[in-house]
Amino acid sequence: YVIECPNCGVIYRSRQYWYGNQDPVETVVRTEIQHIWPGVSSMLTRPAYWVPDQDIQSCCECQREFSPRLSIHHCRACGQGVCDDCSQERRPVPSRGWDHPVRVCNGCIQKSGEL
């Protein structure tokens, strides 16, 4: 058995003459799910205009500090970190590649030019 990755080359090769080689799909291969965002051509997990999570300490709208109980959400229009309360609206943002309704912060809703 030989398993090849298009990016890495050979990632698994069983011994050619060893009797009892197990099928690598059952013993070696693991499934990995990656989210691909609309408007992003490469295999990134999030668009480049989003502020990185480690740089976000509080909601850009209400200034509440984020904690394990208060999740960071990203506005699809501006990319800032917002809490759930400040990003209840869903709107298409075609300028960023989002043609279907997505999470948008209250500030971007008020600024009609952002959408």
Residue pairs with C-beta under 8 A, 6 or more apart in sequence:
1 12
1 13
1 14
1 21
1 23
1 24
2 10
2 12
2 13
2 14
3 10
3 11
3 12
3 13
3 24
3 28
3 29
4 10
4 11
5 11
12 24
12 28
12 29
14 21
14 24
15 21
34 43
34 45
35 45
36 43
36 44
37 44
37 45
37 46
37 47
37 97
38 97
38 98
38 99
39 47
39 96
39 97
39 98
40 46
40 47
40 48
40 97
46 74
47 79
47 96
47 97
49 79
49 96
50 74
50 79
51 74
51 79
51 80
51 81
53 72
53 81
56 66
56 72
56 80
56 81
57 65
57 66
58 64
58 65
58 66
59 66
59 81
59 82
59 83
59 86
60 80
60 81
60 82
60 86
60 105
60 107
61 82
61 83
61 86
61 87
61 105
61 106
61 107
62 83
62 85
62 86
64 70
64 83
66 72
66 81
66 83
70 83
70 84
71 83
71 84
72 81
72 82
72 83
73 81
73 82
73 83
73 84
73 87
73 103
74 80
74 81
74 82
74 103
75 82
75 87
75 103
75 104
75 105
75 107
75 108
76 93
76 96
76 98
76 102
76 103
76 104
77 91
77 93
77 95
77 96
77 104
77 105
77 108
77 114
77 115
78 105
78 107
78 108
78 114
80 105
80 107
82 105
82 106
86 105
86 106
87 103
87 104
87 105
87 106
88 106
89 103
89 104
89 106
89 109
90 101
90 102
90 103
90 104
91 101
91 102
91 104
91 109
91 115
92 98
92 99
92 100
92 101
92 102
92 115
93 102
93 104
93 114
93 115
95 115
104 115
107 114
108 114
108 115
109 115
